[in-house]
Amino acid sequence: MTTETPKHITVIGAGAMGSQIAMVCALAGYDTDVVDIAQDAVDRAETQLHERMDRDVAKQRRTAEDVAAAFERLTFTTDRDGCAAQADVVIEAAVEDLGIKRKLFAELDRICPEHTILVTNSSNIVSSRVADATGRPEKVCNFHFFNPALVMQCVEVVPHVGTSRKTVDTALELARSLGKQPVELKKEVPGFVANRLLGALRTEALKLYEDGVADFEDIDIAAKTALRHPMGPFELMDLVGIDVVHLIRLAEYEQTGDPASLPARSIREKYEAGEYGRKTGKGWYDYS
Ligand SMILES: NC(=O)c1ccc[n+]([C@@H]2O[C@H](COP(=O)([O-])OP(=O)(O)OC[C@H]3O[C@@H](n4cnc5c(N)ncnc54)[C@H](O)[C@@H]3O)[C@@H](O)[C@H]2O)c1
């Protein structure tokens, strides 16, 4: 090991991502806190994680002993400052809002010990946009998990131009110690690697559909039967949420200024019609 080994991890945000990231850390043996500003988010995370771990134990995916030991190491709290003062690594997984994240990074910088690494799980906000709110930009990078974080193997480690090699190495080592497969990016790029690959496939699928080359159902069939994708791009949009797809495109346009980044016509139409996919009962497919 070339880098100092972290022992204590604080995860900020107890939502869909933060709660599972914290569980991953606790299962891997780290003393972990999961912190939220909202007590009900903390309570919900605790309930959902217990339910999920109970299911995993019942299905013999984990032992009851491992799960009990992980919960011993995991603290659910709203006491951000008390936790951050002990942290070797802070993983920020709060709401996707640049203003909130910049304020958080500035405050964490004041509270955390000097050696603490501050990483963000953001999918769209590159770390250079929060690093300059701190006095330690060399200890800041993106550390990007995939949903559901308890299951998905990939973690993208994305340095900004001022991130130190030592921070990147610590982040890569941390990802491996969590049982994940890190993917190291050499520089910042909107969407990172995996979501860019997905975006390219989605863009082409939408173009083929909008040009009248094939029905969306047939494009999904081609992806599954010729490329062995577990889901077609249209099925996946319905699962992720067409509102989310729409927002991702707008966020990318904000960063690139390239009109090609804007949502495709059919996405805009579905978004305006409130057809978001599974969550509304209708998207590309009908779930009613
Ligand atoms: N949902 C995904 O599929 C996914 C995948 C990868 C990365 N991400 C990224 O992870 C981050 C979190 O996404 P999510 O889906 O878990 O969101 P979410 O809305 O489920 O949870 C966000 C949580 O942050 C809390 N929060 C807001 N402001 C806070 C603050 N100042 N301090 C502490 N907690 C605060 C909220 O109360 C909420 O519980 C985002 O940056 C997102 O880009 C999301």
The ligand as an SDF file (V2000), in Angstrom:
LIG
                    3D

 44 48  0  0  0  0  0  0  0  0999 V2000
  -29.4640    8.4670   -7.8590 N   0  0  0  0  0  0  0  0  0  0  0  0
  -28.5090    7.9790   -8.6610 C   0  0  0  0  0  0  0  0  0  0  0  0
  -28.7490    7.0880   -9.5000 O   0  0  0  0  0  0  0  0  0  0  0  0
  -27.0950    8.5050   -8.5560 C   0  0  0  0  0  0  0  0  0  0  0  0
  -26.0350    7.7450   -9.0860 C   0  0  0  0  0  0  0  0  0  0  0  0
  -24.7300    8.1920   -8.9170 C   0  0  0  0  0  0  0  0  0  0  0  0
  -24.4960    9.4010   -8.2770 C   0  0  0  0  0  0  0  0  0  0  0  0
  -25.5410   10.1510   -7.7890 N   0  0  0  0  0  0  0  0  0  0  0  0
  -25.2370   11.3960   -7.0820 C   0  0  0  0  0  0  0  0  0  0  0  0
  -25.3730   11.1770   -5.6840 O   0  0  0  0  0  0  0  0  0  0  0  0
  -25.8140   12.3720   -5.0390 C   0  0  0  0  0  0  0  0  0  0  0  0
  -27.0480   12.0600   -4.2030 C   0  0  0  0  0  0  0  0  0  0  0  0
  -28.0480   11.5410   -5.0390 O   0  0  0  0  0  0  0  0  0  0  0  0
  -29.2770   10.7100   -4.4410 P   0  0  0  0  0  0  0  0  0  0  0  0
  -29.9510   10.0840   -5.6040 O   0  0  0  0  0  0  0  0  0  0  0  0
  -28.8410    9.8640   -3.2960 O   0  0  0  0  0  0  0  0  0  0  0  0
  -30.1760   11.9050   -3.8730 O   0  0  0  0  0  0  0  0  0  0  0  0
  -31.3640   11.8540   -2.8050 P   0  0  0  0  0  0  0  0  0  0  0  0
  -32.2440   12.9960   -3.1310 O   0  0  0  0  0  0  0  0  0  0  0  0
  -31.9330   10.4780   -2.6910 O   0  0  0  0  0  0  0  0  0  0  0  0
  -30.6170   12.1500   -1.3960 O   0  0  0  0  0  0  0  0  0  0  0  0
  -29.9870   13.3640   -1.1160 C   0  0  0  0  0  0  0  0  0  0  0  0
  -29.9980   13.5600    0.4060 C   0  0  0  0  0  0  0  0  0  0  0  0
  -29.1580   14.6820    0.7170 O   0  0  0  0  0  0  0  0  0  0  0  0
  -29.7370   15.3260    1.8310 C   0  0  0  0  0  0  0  0  0  0  0  0
  -29.1560   16.6680    1.9330 N   0  0  0  0  0  0  0  0  0  0  0  0
  -29.4670   17.7700    1.2250 C   0  0  0  0  0  0  0  0  0  0  0  0
  -28.6840   18.8000    1.6140 N   0  0  0  0  0  0  0  0  0  0  0  0
  -27.8670   18.3350    2.5880 C   0  0  0  0  0  0  0  0  0  0  0  0
  -26.8490   18.9040    3.3890 C   0  0  0  0  0  0  0  0  0  0  0  0
  -26.5010   20.1800    3.2600 N   0  0  0  0  0  0  0  0  0  0  0  0
  -26.2080   18.1160    4.2900 N   0  0  0  0  0  0  0  0  0  0  0  0
  -26.5510   16.8100    4.4220 C   0  0  0  0  0  0  0  0  0  0  0  0
  -27.5150   16.2060    3.6810 N   0  0  0  0  0  0  0  0  0  0  0  0
  -28.1610   16.9630    2.7910 C   0  0  0  0  0  0  0  0  0  0  0  0
  -31.2310   15.2850    1.5770 C   0  0  0  0  0  0  0  0  0  0  0  0
  -31.9640   15.4820    2.7820 O   0  0  0  0  0  0  0  0  0  0  0  0
  -31.3860   13.8670    0.9910 C   0  0  0  0  0  0  0  0  0  0  0  0
  -31.6860   12.9180    2.0150 O   0  0  0  0  0  0  0  0  0  0  0  0
  -26.0290   13.3990   -6.1480 C   0  0  0  0  0  0  0  0  0  0  0  0
  -24.8970   14.2390   -6.2220 O   0  0  0  0  0  0  0  0  0  0  0  0
  -26.1510   12.5430   -7.4150 C   0  0  0  0  0  0  0  0  0  0  0  0
  -25.6480   13.1960   -8.5780 O   0  0  0  0  0  0  0  0  0  0  0  0
  -26.8360    9.7190   -7.8980 C   0  0  0  0  0  0  0  0  0  0  0  0
  1  2  1  0
  2  3  2  0
  2  4  1  0
  4  5  1  0
  4 44  2  0
  5  6  2  0
  6  7  1  0
  7  8  2  0
  8  9  1  0
  8 44  1  0
  9 10  1  0
  9 42  1  0
 10 11  1  0
 11 12  1  0
 11 40  1  0
 12 13  1  0
 13 14  1  0
 14 15  2  0
 14 16  1  0
 14 17  1  0
 17 18  1  0
 18 19  2  0
 18 20  1  0
 18 21  1  0
 21 22  1  0
 22 23  1  0
 23 24  1  0
 23 38  1  0
 24 25  1  0
 25 26  1  0
 25 36  1  0
 26 27  1  0
 26 35  1  0
 27 28  2  0
 28 29  1  0
 29 30  1  0
 29 35  2  0
 30 31  1  0
 30 32  2  0
 32 33  1  0
 33 34  2  0
 34 35  1  0
 36 37  1  0
 36 38  1  0
 38 39  1  0
 40 41  1  0
 40 42  1  0
 42 43  1  0
M  CHG  2   8   1  16  -1
M  END
$$$$
